[in-house]
Amino acid sequence: MKKYYILVILVIMFACNSNSSSHEEVNLEENITLTKEEKIIQTYSQHVLPLFKAYTNANVPTELIIDNKDLSIDAGAAFGYVEVSQGLVNLSKGHIQVFALCHEVAHIVTISQARKFNLGESIPKGALTNDYIKAEYLADLIAMYLIKTQHTDVFNSLMRDIPFLQNLLGSASFTHPSGSERIDFINTYIENSKLQGDVIAFKTSFLQVWHME
């Protein structure tokens, strides 16, 4: 399967010819026209990676790979890179792109976050909830916490678009909770943050998932 391999470096992003007819969107501040592919690289470098700057001991991926054959809305992460589908690249909802990218990077930093809370080196399996499902809840939580506390405009857009996000997250599987379960969990964290503050509510929710049976 053919893929574009793109390193997130601003010099590459802005090396495009602003007069090219193939460009689709315009960055008015720089007066440079960006393709959808270049735009998601910019989103990743300017709006996602800075959210994870506190995770200095984690191998936060800086390389973005685009699977131009996959028209579904999907993403995945491994140590060193994040892979996104062309469907996610084509999506016009920038706040959903930010959440999807943050969620994938959050998988990479989950154990680093667990160390901060003096927990173990691997997500424990519960009697009723496997570690794959716990990992999804934890990545949602980390992503939403970072967006809520550092990127208010994206957070507000996500809150207005919860039905779309829930539908996008899909049905339950062996490795993933359902979209409704994940949104319920996110909403519980948000409601608790109003009473406890973001930091305490985040830790409470993290420990809840970590020790989930």
Phi and psi restraints in degrees (value plus and minus 20) as a CYANA .aco file:
   2 LYS   PHI     -92.0   -52.0
   2 LYS   PSI     115.8   155.8
   3 LYS   PHI    -156.3  -116.3
   3 LYS   PSI     132.4   172.4
   4 TYR   PHI    -110.4   -70.4
   4 TYR   PSI     111.3   151.3
   5 TYR   PHI    -127.4   -87.4
   5 TYR   PSI      94.5   134.5
   6 ILE   PHI    -148.2  -108.2
   6 ILE   PSI     100.0   140.0
   7 LEU   PHI    -108.4   -68.4
   7 LEU   PSI     113.6   153.6
   8 VAL   PHI     -99.3   -59.3
   8 VAL   PSI      68.4   108.4
   9 ILE   PHI    -152.2  -112.2
   9 ILE   PSI     108.9   148.9
  10 LEU   PHI     -80.3   -40.3
  10 LEU   PSI     -52.3   -12.3
  11 VAL   PHI     -79.9   -39.9
  11 VAL   PSI     -60.4   -20.4
  12 ILE   PHI     -87.8   -47.8
  12 ILE   PSI     -62.2   -22.2
  13 MET   PHI     -81.2   -41.2
  13 MET   PSI     -56.2   -16.2
  14 PHE   PHI    -123.1   -83.1
  14 PHE   PSI      -3.6    36.4
  15 ALA   PHI    -104.9   -64.9
  15 ALA   PSI     -18.8    21.2
  16 CYS   PHI     -93.8   -53.8
  16 CYS   PSI     136.9   176.9
  17 ASN   PHI    -104.9   -64.9
  17 ASN   PSI      96.2   136.2
  18 SER   PHI     -88.3   -48.3
  18 SER   PSI     -32.0     8.0
  19 ASN   PHI    -116.5   -76.5
  19 ASN   PSI     -20.3    19.7
  20 SER   PHI     -86.6   -46.6
  20 SER   PSI     115.5   155.5
  21 SER   PHI     -93.1   -53.1
  21 SER   PSI     -33.0     7.0
  22 SER   PHI    -101.1   -61.1
  22 SER   PSI     -32.2     7.8
  23 HIS   PHI     -96.0   -56.0
  23 HIS   PSI     124.5   164.5
  24 GLU   PHI    -136.4   -96.4
  24 GLU   PSI     -44.2    -4.2
  25 GLU   PHI    -151.3  -111.3
  25 GLU   PSI     132.6   172.6
  26 VAL   PHI    -136.9   -96.9
  26 VAL   PSI     109.4   149.4
  27 ASN   PHI    -109.9   -69.9
  27 ASN   PSI      84.2   124.2
  28 LEU   PHI     -88.3   -48.3
  28 LEU   PSI     -53.3   -13.3
  29 GLU   PHI     -83.3   -43.3
  29 GLU   PSI     -61.7   -21.7
  30 GLU   PHI    -116.2   -76.2
  30 GLU   PSI     -28.5    11.5
  31 ASN   PHI      36.7    76.7
  31 ASN   PSI      18.1    58.1
  32 ILE   PHI    -142.4  -102.4
  32 ILE   PSI     113.2   153.2
  33 THR   PHI    -106.9   -66.9
  33 THR   PSI     113.9   153.9
  34 LEU   PHI    -137.3   -97.3
  34 LEU   PSI     121.1   161.1
  35 THR   PHI     -95.1   -55.1
  35 THR   PSI     148.5   188.5
  36 LYS   PHI     -81.4   -41.4
  36 LYS   PSI     -56.6   -16.6
  37 GLU   PHI     -85.7   -45.7
  37 GLU   PSI     -64.1   -24.1
  38 GLU   PHI     -86.8   -46.8
  38 GLU   PSI     -54.2   -14.2
  39 LYS   PHI     -87.0   -47.0
  39 LYS   PSI     -59.8   -19.8
  40 ILE   PHI     -91.7   -51.7
  40 ILE   PSI     -48.9    -8.9
  41 ILE   PHI     -84.4   -44.4
  41 ILE   PSI     -63.5   -23.5
  42 GLN   PHI     -82.0   -42.0
  42 GLN   PSI     -62.9   -22.9
  43 THR   PHI     -78.4   -38.4
  43 THR   PSI     -65.3   -25.3
  44 TYR   PHI     -84.2   -44.2
  44 TYR   PSI     -65.4   -25.4
  45 SER   PHI     -95.2   -55.2
  45 SER   PSI     -55.4   -15.4
  46 GLN   PHI    -116.8   -76.8
  46 GLN   PSI     -46.1    -6.1
  47 HIS   PHI    -138.2   -98.2
  47 HIS   PSI     -36.6     3.4
  48 VAL   PHI    -127.4   -87.4
  48 VAL   PSI     -77.3   -37.3
  49 LEU   PHI     -75.5   -35.5
  49 LEU   PSI     -60.3   -20.3
  50 PRO   PHI     -81.4   -41.4
  50 PRO   PSI     -45.3    -5.3
  51 LEU   PHI     -85.4   -45.4
  51 LEU   PSI     -43.2    -3.2
  52 PHE   PHI    -123.6   -83.6
  52 PHE   PSI      -3.4    36.6
  53 LYS   PHI     -84.0   -44.0
  53 LYS   PSI     -43.2    -3.2
  54 ALA   PHI     -94.7   -54.7
  54 ALA   PSI     -36.2     3.8
  55 TYR   PHI    -109.3   -69.3
  55 TYR   PSI      47.7    87.7
  56 THR   PHI     -91.8   -51.8
  56 THR   PSI     -41.5    -1.5
  57 ASN   PHI    -114.1   -74.1
  57 ASN   PSI     -16.8    23.2
  58 ALA   PHI    -124.4   -84.4
  58 ALA   PSI     130.6   170.6
  59 ASN   PHI    -106.4   -66.4
  59 ASN   PSI      54.9    94.9
  60 VAL   PHI     -87.8   -47.8
  60 VAL   PSI     103.0   143.0
  61 PRO   PHI     -88.4   -48.4
  61 PRO   PSI     115.8   155.8
  62 THR   PHI    -129.6   -89.6
  62 THR   PSI     -27.0    13.0
  63 GLU   PHI    -121.9   -81.9
  63 GLU   PSI     115.0   155.0
  64 LEU   PHI    -134.4   -94.4
  64 LEU   PSI     104.8   144.8
  65 ILE   PHI    -131.0   -91.0
  65 ILE   PSI     111.7   151.7
  66 ILE   PHI    -129.3   -89.3
  66 ILE   PSI     100.7   140.7
  67 ASP   PHI    -108.3   -68.3
  67 ASP   PSI      76.8   116.8
  68 ASN   PHI     -95.8   -55.8
  68 ASN   PSI     -23.3    16.7
  69 LYS   PHI    -113.4   -73.4
  69 LYS   PSI     -36.1     3.9
  70 ASP   PHI    -115.0   -75.0
  70 ASP   PSI      88.5   128.5
  71 LEU   PHI    -114.0   -74.0
  71 LEU   PSI     -19.0    21.0
  72 SER   PHI     -94.9   -54.9
  72 SER   PSI     148.2   188.2
  73 ILE   PHI    -116.0   -76.0
  73 ILE   PSI      85.1   125.1
  74 ASP   PHI    -174.7  -134.7
  74 ASP   PSI     141.9   181.9
  75 ALA   PHI    -179.0  -139.0
  75 ALA   PSI     140.4   180.4
  76 GLY   PHI    -174.6  -134.6
  76 GLY   PSI     143.2   183.2
  77 ALA   PHI    -157.1  -117.1
  77 ALA   PSI     128.9   168.9
  78 ALA   PHI    -160.3  -120.3
  78 ALA   PSI     150.7   190.7
  79 PHE   PHI     -86.5   -46.5
  79 PHE   PSI      97.3   137.3
  80 GLY   PHI      88.2   128.2
  80 GLY   PSI     -43.1    -3.1
  81 TYR   PHI    -174.3  -134.3
  81 TYR   PSI     138.7   178.7
  82 VAL   PHI    -137.9   -97.9
  82 VAL   PSI     115.6   155.6
  83 GLU   PHI    -131.0   -91.0
  83 GLU   PSI     112.8   152.8
  84 VAL   PHI    -145.1  -105.1
  84 VAL   PSI     131.4   171.4
  85 SER   PHI    -101.8   -61.8
  85 SER   PSI     138.9   178.9
  86 GLN   PHI     -82.4   -42.4
  86 GLN   PSI     -50.7   -10.7
  87 GLY   PHI     -81.3   -41.3
  87 GLY   PSI     -60.0   -20.0
  88 LEU   PHI     -89.2   -49.2
  88 LEU   PSI     -58.7   -18.7
  89 VAL   PHI     -79.6   -39.6
  89 VAL   PSI     -61.0   -21.0
  90 ASN   PHI     -96.3   -56.3
  90 ASN   PSI     -35.9     4.1
  91 LEU   PHI     -81.5   -41.5
  91 LEU   PSI     114.0   154.0
  92 SER   PHI    -104.9   -64.9
  92 SER   PSI     -27.4    12.6
  93 LYS   PHI    -112.4   -72.4
  93 LYS   PSI      77.3   117.3
  94 GLY   PHI     -82.1   -42.1
  94 GLY   PSI     -54.2   -14.2
  95 HIS   PHI     -87.0   -47.0
  95 HIS   PSI     -53.2   -13.2
  96 ILE   PHI     -89.9   -49.9
  96 ILE   PSI     -59.1   -19.1
  97 GLN   PHI     -79.9   -39.9
  97 GLN   PSI     -64.4   -24.4
  98 VAL   PHI     -81.4   -41.4
  98 VAL   PSI     -64.9   -24.9
  99 PHE   PHI     -83.3   -43.3
  99 PHE   PSI     -65.0   -25.0
 100 ALA   PHI     -80.4   -40.4
 100 ALA   PSI     -64.8   -24.8
 101 LEU   PHI     -87.2   -47.2
 101 LEU   PSI     -62.2   -22.2
 102 CYS   PHI     -82.4   -42.4
 102 CYS   PSI     -60.9   -20.9
 103 HIS   PHI     -79.2   -39.2
 103 HIS   PSI     -63.5   -23.5
 104 GLU   PHI     -87.6   -47.6
 104 GLU   PSI     -63.2   -23.2
 105 VAL   PHI     -85.7   -45.7
 105 VAL   PSI     -53.9   -13.9
 106 ALA   PHI     -80.6   -40.6
 106 ALA   PSI     -53.0   -13.0
 107 HIS   PHI     -78.1   -38.1
 107 HIS   PSI     -59.6   -19.6
 108 ILE   PHI     -88.9   -48.9
 108 ILE   PSI     -53.8   -13.8
 109 VAL   PHI    -117.9   -77.9
 109 VAL   PSI     -16.3    23.7
 110 THR   PHI     -78.4   -38.4
 110 THR   PSI     -65.9   -25.9
 111 ILE   PHI     -88.8   -48.8
 111 ILE   PSI     -55.3   -15.3
 112 SER   PHI     -80.1   -40.1
 112 SER   PSI     -60.4   -20.4
 113 GLN   PHI     -86.3   -46.3
 113 GLN   PSI     -60.2   -20.2
 114 ALA   PHI     -80.7   -40.7
 114 ALA   PSI     -58.6   -18.6
 115 ARG   PHI     -83.3   -43.3
 115 ARG   PSI     -57.0   -17.0
 116 LYS   PHI     -81.7   -41.7
 116 LYS   PSI     -49.0    -9.0
 117 PHE   PHI    -117.6   -77.6
 117 PHE   PSI      -7.1    32.9
 118 ASN   PHI      38.9    78.9
 118 ASN   PSI      19.1    59.1
 119 LEU   PHI    -120.1   -80.1
 119 LEU   PSI    -191.2  -151.2
 120 GLY   PHI     -99.1   -59.1
 120 GLY   PSI    -194.7  -154.7
 121 GLU   PHI    -115.1   -75.1
 121 GLU   PSI     -21.2    18.8
 122 SER   PHI    -169.1  -129.1
 122 SER   PSI     129.5   169.5
 123 ILE   PHI     -88.0   -48.0
 123 ILE   PSI     105.1   145.1
 124 PRO   PHI     -94.1   -54.1
 124 PRO   PSI     128.1   168.1
 125 LYS   PHI    -103.7   -63.7
 125 LYS   PSI     114.3   154.3
 126 GLY   PHI    -112.3   -72.3
 126 GLY   PSI     147.6   187.6
 127 ALA   PHI     -85.9   -45.9
 127 ALA   PSI     -50.8   -10.8
 128 LEU   PHI    -135.3   -95.3
 128 LEU   PSI     -38.8     1.2
 129 THR   PHI    -143.5  -103.5
 129 THR   PSI      99.4   139.4
 130 ASN   PHI     -97.4   -57.4
 130 ASN   PSI     149.0   189.0
 131 ASP   PHI     -90.8   -50.8
 131 ASP   PSI     -43.7    -3.7
 132 TYR   PHI     -85.0   -45.0
 132 TYR   PSI     -65.8   -25.8
 133 ILE   PHI     -86.1   -46.1
 133 ILE   PSI     -61.4   -21.4
 134 LYS   PHI     -79.3   -39.3
 134 LYS   PSI     -59.8   -19.8
 135 ALA   PHI     -81.1   -41.1
 135 ALA   PSI     -56.6   -16.6
 136 GLU   PHI     -88.0   -48.0
 136 GLU   PSI     -64.7   -24.7
 137 TYR   PHI     -80.0   -40.0
 137 TYR   PSI     -63.7   -23.7
 138 LEU   PHI     -86.1   -46.1
 138 LEU   PSI     -59.6   -19.6
 139 ALA   PHI     -86.9   -46.9
 139 ALA   PSI     -59.4   -19.4
 140 ASP   PHI     -79.1   -39.1
 140 ASP   PSI     -65.3   -25.3
 141 LEU   PHI     -84.3   -44.3
 141 LEU   PSI     -68.8   -28.8
 142 ILE   PHI     -80.3   -40.3
 142 ILE   PSI     -65.4   -25.4
 143 ALA   PHI     -80.7   -40.7
 143 ALA   PSI     -67.8   -27.8
 144 MET   PHI     -87.6   -47.6
 144 MET   PSI     -58.7   -18.7
 145 TYR   PHI     -81.1   -41.1
 145 TYR   PSI     -67.6   -27.6
 146 LEU   PHI     -85.3   -45.3
 146 LEU   PSI     -61.6   -21.6
 147 ILE   PHI     -85.8   -45.8
 147 ILE   PSI     -64.8   -24.8
 148 LYS   PHI     -82.2   -42.2
 148 LYS   PSI     -59.9   -19.9
 149 THR   PHI    -109.2   -69.2
 149 THR   PSI     -37.8     2.2
 150 GLN   PHI    -144.5  -104.5
 150 GLN   PSI     -33.2     6.8
 151 HIS   PHI    -160.4  -120.4
 151 HIS   PSI      49.5    89.5
 152 THR   PHI     -78.3   -38.3
 152 THR   PSI     -59.6   -19.6
 153 ASP   PHI     -85.7   -45.7
 153 ASP   PSI     -58.9   -18.9
 154 VAL   PHI     -86.9   -46.9
 154 VAL   PSI     -62.4   -22.4
 155 PHE   PHI     -78.6   -38.6
 155 PHE   PSI     -66.0   -26.0
 156 ASN   PHI     -83.3   -43.3
 156 ASN   PSI     -58.3   -18.3
 157 SER   PHI     -85.8   -45.8
 157 SER   PSI     -59.5   -19.5
 158 LEU   PHI     -82.5   -42.5
 158 LEU   PSI     -62.3   -22.3
 159 MET   PHI     -84.0   -44.0
 159 MET   PSI     -51.5   -11.5
 160 ARG   PHI     -97.5   -57.5
 160 ARG   PSI     -35.4     4.6
 161 ASP   PHI    -139.0   -99.0
 161 ASP   PSI       7.7    47.7
 162 ILE   PHI     -78.5   -38.5
 162 ILE   PSI     -62.9   -22.9
 163 PRO   PHI     -78.0   -38.0
 163 PRO   PSI     -60.8   -20.8
 164 PHE   PHI     -84.6   -44.6
 164 PHE   PSI     -64.5   -24.5
 165 LEU   PHI     -82.6   -42.6
 165 LEU   PSI     -63.4   -23.4
 166 GLN   PHI     -81.9   -41.9
 166 GLN   PSI     -63.2   -23.2
 167 ASN   PHI     -84.1   -44.1
 167 ASN   PSI     -59.6   -19.6
 168 LEU   PHI     -84.3   -44.3
 168 LEU   PSI     -55.9   -15.9
 169 LEU   PHI     -90.7   -50.7
 169 LEU   PSI     -40.3    -0.3
 170 GLY   PHI      58.4    98.4
 170 GLY   PSI    -184.3  -144.3
 171 SER   PHI    -111.1   -71.1
 171 SER   PSI     149.7   189.7
 172 ALA   PHI     -93.1   -53.1
 172 ALA   PSI     131.4   171.4
 173 SER   PHI    -165.7  -125.7
 173 SER   PSI    -197.5  -157.5
 174 PHE   PHI     -81.9   -41.9
 174 PHE   PSI     -50.9   -10.9
 175 THR   PHI    -124.3   -84.3
 175 THR   PSI     -31.2     8.8
 176 HIS   PHI    -155.0  -115.0
 176 HIS   PSI     116.6   156.6
 177 PRO   PHI     -89.1   -49.1
 177 PRO   PSI     144.2   184.2
 178 SER   PHI     -90.1   -50.1
 178 SER   PSI     141.0   181.0
 179 GLY   PHI     -77.6   -37.6
 179 GLY   PSI     -60.4   -20.4
 180 SER   PHI     -86.3   -46.3
 180 SER   PSI     -58.8   -18.8
 181 GLU   PHI     -85.4   -45.4
 181 GLU   PSI     -60.9   -20.9
 182 ARG   PHI     -88.4   -48.4
 182 ARG   PSI     -60.3   -20.3
 183 ILE   PHI     -87.9   -47.9
 183 ILE   PSI     -58.8   -18.8
 184 ASP   PHI     -79.2   -39.2
 184 ASP   PSI     -62.3   -22.3
 185 PHE   PHI     -84.8   -44.8
 185 PHE   PSI     -64.7   -24.7
 186 ILE   PHI     -81.4   -41.4
 186 ILE   PSI     -64.3   -24.3
 187 ASN   PHI     -84.2   -44.2
 187 ASN   PSI     -55.1   -15.1
 188 THR   PHI     -83.9   -43.9
 188 THR   PSI     -64.5   -24.5
 189 TYR   PHI     -79.2   -39.2
 189 TYR   PSI     -64.5   -24.5
 190 ILE   PHI     -83.9   -43.9
 190 ILE   PSI     -63.0   -23.0
 191 GLU   PHI     -84.9   -44.9
 191 GLU   PSI     -62.4   -22.4
 192 ASN   PHI     -84.5   -44.5
 192 ASN   PSI     -53.4   -13.4
 193 SER   PHI     -85.0   -45.0
 193 SER   PSI     -46.4    -6.4
 194 LYS   PHI     -89.4   -49.4
 194 LYS   PSI     -49.0    -9.0
 195 LEU   PHI    -116.5   -76.5
 195 LEU   PSI     -58.3   -18.3
 196 GLN   PHI    -122.4   -82.4
 196 GLN   PSI     -35.7     4.3
 197 GLY   PHI      71.2   111.2
 197 GLY   PSI     137.3   177.3
 198 ASP   PHI     -83.8   -43.8
 198 ASP   PSI     -62.2   -22.2
 199 VAL   PHI     -86.0   -46.0
 199 VAL   PSI     -69.0   -29.0
 200 ILE   PHI     -86.9   -46.9
 200 ILE   PSI     -63.2   -23.2
 201 ALA   PHI     -82.7   -42.7
 201 ALA   PSI     -58.0   -18.0
 202 PHE   PHI     -83.8   -43.8
 202 PHE   PSI     -68.5   -28.5
 203 LYS   PHI     -83.4   -43.4
 203 LYS   PSI     -62.7   -22.7
 204 THR   PHI     -79.1   -39.1
 204 THR   PSI     -65.6   -25.6
 205 SER   PHI     -87.8   -47.8
 205 SER   PSI     -59.3   -19.3
 206 PHE   PHI     -81.5   -41.5
 206 PHE   PSI     -68.1   -28.1
 207 LEU   PHI     -85.6   -45.6
 207 LEU   PSI     -55.0   -15.0
 208 GLN   PHI     -79.6   -39.6
 208 GLN   PSI     -65.7   -25.7
 209 VAL   PHI     -89.3   -49.3
 209 VAL   PSI     -63.5   -23.5
 210 TRP   PHI     -77.0   -37.0
 210 TRP   PSI     -60.2   -20.2
 211 HIS   PHI    -118.8   -78.8
 211 HIS   PSI      -8.4    31.6
 212 MET   PHI     -81.9   -41.9
 212 MET   PSI     115.0   155.0
